């Protein structure tokens, strides 16, 4: 690592999770001053001593209107901050809020981006608009202009990199996968990995869990149908935890079908999150057919770090499907392929743990390829501009 210089950098993420905080802390080892602008409540003790936290409007996921409102207000806040308070700083921007990637249009600083989701393409794959929508067409043209002024773009999947080449030259893009929360490994050594099981009385259950956002393009209905197909097996329990567009649909289906084997809850409490990863038997990943071509959710890597087999609803040609199949860490199914998803769960449940152990060992082995060192690599690229 190069010696820390006196240059200042401001980093932006409206909802900074562990991935962005890892990168921020690595940047703090290289730059003399780092300001993190975020709308989330972040525990300051998790930040490097050279990082100063600055607040912006919180990302409001309540509904489509509140999301767009928080994006627009956030963009305006960031515009004034970069134009006046941080006009002499280097700038590192995440695609959260999505409009933030258009800031290079109005700024002259040296700018680098990290893209977690590509917009407006994400709005199309999510079913919020079509490609003939005027917003889509204008946003796409603005992206092309904005990306011309960017020095570096970090992509997190090969599929995402391919799509980004529609907006900019591939020479600007570096593909660096995301990684697991390092506290997962630490927790296994220092925490109560059975805490989640004890709280929800799941000691004798084979647990299949989805935990995260229930977006418009997620195959949540498919998971409920799988639970319905297994309703007569009292030893298999489904957990669906999170919030989002399809939460009410899931609750309605579970109520209508009278599924006693399916527990629907809000986002996993922080004090039970890591314990839940270790307590379950199968982790579920769900992506829309369009989204799955360019994205791999961060929950994937957390489940791998905990050594859990994956049941994925995603496109067969997706980066996620390739990773899961190539490394034998689970199986991927089309949204309508309920029969084979059920068979996969039953196969693991009945197989006297040998197949589950095989997938679990493969998952842990694969997780070592997606480690914290990727955060250091990103920081080094940004620093070296």
N, C-alpha and C positions, 0 to 999 in steps of 0.2 A: 504494500500500500504506500502511496505517495504521502509525503509529509503534508499536514493540514496547511492550507493557505488562508489568506485573509479575505478572500472573496466571499460575498454574501449570496445566499440563495433562498428563495421563497418557494415552498412546496404547497400544492393545492389539492385537496380532496374533500368534497362536501360531507362524505361519510367514511372517514378513515378507519379501516380495520387493521388487523395484524399485518397484512401484506404491505400496506403502505407505511405503516409505522416502522416495520423492519427496514424498508428502504430509507425512510427519513433518518433513522438512527445511524445507518451506514453513511449517509450524506454528511451527517454531523461529525463523523470522524475525519472527513476530508475538507470540509468548508469551515471558515472561521465563524460563520453565523448562519443559522438556519431558522427561518420562521415557517411554522406549519399553520396554514389557514384551513380550518375545518368547521363543520356545523355540528359534528358529533361531540358528545361528552367523552373526553378521553382521559384516562387515568394518567396524570402527569408523571407518576413514578415509573411508568413504562417507557418514558422518553429519555433520550440522551440529555445530559445536563446542558448541552449547548443549543438545544431546541427550545424555541419560544412559541407557545401556543396562542394563536389569534383566532377569533371566532367569526363565523359567517352564519347565514341562515341555515337552519337544519333541513336536511332532505326529508320532506314529508311524504311518506308512502301511502297515506290514507286512501287516496283515490287518484284518478288520472288528473283531475283539475288541480289538486294540491301538489302533485308531483311537478306539473308544468309551472305552477306558480313559484315553487321553491327553486326550480331551475332558472327561471327568468330573473327573479330577485337576486339569486346567487351570482348570475352572470353580471348583473349591474354592479353589485358590490365589488366583485373581483376586478371589473373594468376600472373603477375609480381607484382601487388599491394599487393596481399595477401601473396606472398612469401617473399617480402622484406619490404614494408612500414608497413603492418598491421600483421606481423607474430605473434605479442603478443596480438592481439585483439580477442575478441569474434566476430563471423561472423553470420549475418542474411541475407539470400539470397532469392530473389524471382525468380520465373521461367521466368524472363525477364531480359536478353536474355535467351532463352531456354537452351543454352549450359552451363549457369552458374551453373545449378544443378549438373554438372559433376566436379565442382571445388573441392569437397571433395576428389576426387581421388588424387589430387596433394597437398593438404593442411593438416596440422596437428592441426589446431585450433579447438576449440569447435564450431561446426556449427549447425545451425538450418535453415530450409527451409520453405517458404510458397509457395504453388503450386497453381497458377491461371489457368494454362493450362498444361496438361501432354504431354510431348514429349518423344518419337516420335509418340505416339498415335494420337496426334493432326494433324500431317501431313498425317496420314492415313485417319482419318475421314474427313479431308479437301480435300481429293482427290489428294494430291501431290505425294503420293507413296503407294505401296501396302505392305502387311506384308511379302512378299518374297523378298523385296528390301534389299540389303546388308547393306545399311545405317540403315534401321530400325532394323535389327537383331543385328548389332554391337552396336548401341545406346542403345538398350534394355539391352544387357549384361553389358554395362558400367554403366547404371542406377543401376542395381542390386549391382554392386561393390561399386558405389558411396554412395548409400543409407545406406549401411552397416556402413559407417563411420560417418553418420549423427546422431545427438543426438535427434532431434525433427523435425517432419514434420507436418506443418499445412495444412489441406485440407479444401476447402470451401464448398463442397457438399458431401452428403452421397455416391452418385454415383462415385465421384472422389476418395473417400476413398476406395471404393471397388476395383477400378482399381489399386490404389497404392499398394494394398496388393499383387499384382503380382510382385512387386519390393522389398518389404520390409515387415518386421513383423508389424502387425497391432498395436502392443503395442507402436510403435514409433509415431503413427499418432493421431492427435487430429482434430476433425471436428468442425470448427467454421465458421459459415456463414458470408458473407460479409454484408455491410450495406450501407445506403444511405448517400450521402454527407450532412453533418449537415447544410451547408449553404442554403440548399433548404428550410428548415423550417424558418430559419432566414430571408430569402428573402421575404417570404410571409408577414412578419410583417414590413419589411423595404424597399422593392423594388416595382417596377411597374410591377405587374404580367401580365398586358395587353400589355406590351411593344412589344412583339413579334407579337401579333395580329395587333397592330397599324402599325408596320413597313411593314408588308406584306398584309395589307388590308383584314384581315380575320374576321372582326367583325361579319358578318352575316353568317359565314361558320361553318359547323360541320367538325372539322379537325381530320384526322387520320394521325399519324406521325410515321415514322421510322427514328431514328437518331443514327448514329454510323458507325462502320466498315461494308463494303459490301464485306464480304469474299467469297471465292470460294464456300463454302458450305452453304451460307445463301440463304434463299428462296426469293430472291429479285424479281425474275420473277413472283412468286405467288402474291406478293403485287401489282405489275403492272397489272396483270390480274384481280385482284379484282377492281382496279381503272377503268379498261376498262369496267367491268361489270356494274359499276355505273356512267359511263361517261355522261349519260343523266340527272343525278340529279345535277343541278348546285349548290346546297347548300352543297354538300359534297366535301371537298377538301383534297387531299392527299399530304403530304410532305415527300420526301425521301432525307434525308440529310446525307452526309458522303463521304467517299472515299473507295477505295479498288478494288479488283479483278473484281467485277461485276458492278462497276460504269458505265463503257462504255456500258455494256449490257443493263442496266436500261435506260440510255439515248437513246440508239438506239431503244428500244421498245416504249418508250414514244413518240419519234419522228415519228416512223413508224405508230403507232396507232393514232397519232395526238391527244393526250390526253391533253385537256386544264385544266382538273381537277387534274393534277399531276405535282407538282413543284419539280424538282430535283436540289439540291444544294450541295455545299461542306459542310464540317463539320460546325456545328452550331457555329456562332461567340460566343466567351466567354461571351460577354455582353448580349447576348440574350438566352443563354443556359437554365438558370433556368426559365426565363420568358416563354420560349417555352413549358416547362413541364406543367406549369399552364394554358397556353393558349389553349392547344389541348383538344380534347374530348376522343380520344382513342390512347393509345400508343402501338406500334407494337414491338414485340420481335421475332427475327428470328434466328433459329439454324438448322444446318444440323442434319439429323436423327442420325448419329453417335455421333456428338458432344453434342447433347442435352441430351444424357444419363449421361454425367458427368459434365455439366457446366450450370450455371445460370449467365447470363451477369449482370454486375453491374448496367447497365441502368434499369434493372428490379426494383431494390430497389429504385432508384431515382424516377421512375414513381409511385411506390407505395407511396412514401413519399409525392408526389404531389397529391395523391388521384385519379389516373387515371386508368380506366378499361384497361385491357390488352388483345390484340389480339395476340396470339402466334402461330407461325409456328414452330412446334417441334414434336418429337416423343411422342406418347401417353403414353409410359412407362417412360418418363424422369422425373427427379427431378422437372423440371420447370412445366411440365404438372400436376404433383401431387400437387405442391404448389398452382397453379392457381385454380385447380378444388376443392381441399379440402377447400380452404379459400374463394371461390366464389368471385374472383377478376377479372374474365374474362373467356376466353375460349381458348383452344388449338386445332389447326387443322393440319392435314397432309398437306404437301406441295401442293398436287394436289387437295385438298378439297376447291376449290374456291367458290362453291355454298354456302356452309355453312358459310364460312367466310363472304361472302357478306350478307347473312341473319342475321348474328350477328351484323354487322354494321347497317343494316337497322332497326333491332329491337331496338337498342339503339337510333337511330336517330328519330324513329317514336313514341317512348314510352313515350313521354311527360316528359322525364327526371327522371321518377320514378325508372326505372331499372338502369339507369346510376348512380343515386344517391346511390342506394343500393350497387353497385359495388365499387363506390368511397369511401363510408364509410368503407367498408370491407378492401379496399386497405390501407387506412390510419391506420386502426386498426392493420393490419398485419405488417405495416412498423415499429411499435413500438417494434416488436420482433427482428428487425434487426437494432440495434442502435449502436452508437459509443462505447458502453460498450464492444462490441466484440473486438475492437482494444485494449482496456485495458486488456482484458482477454488474448489476444495473447501476449502482452508485458509481462504480468506476467508469462506466461509459459516460455518464452524465458529467462527472468530474473532468474527464479527459477532453471534453469538447473545446 
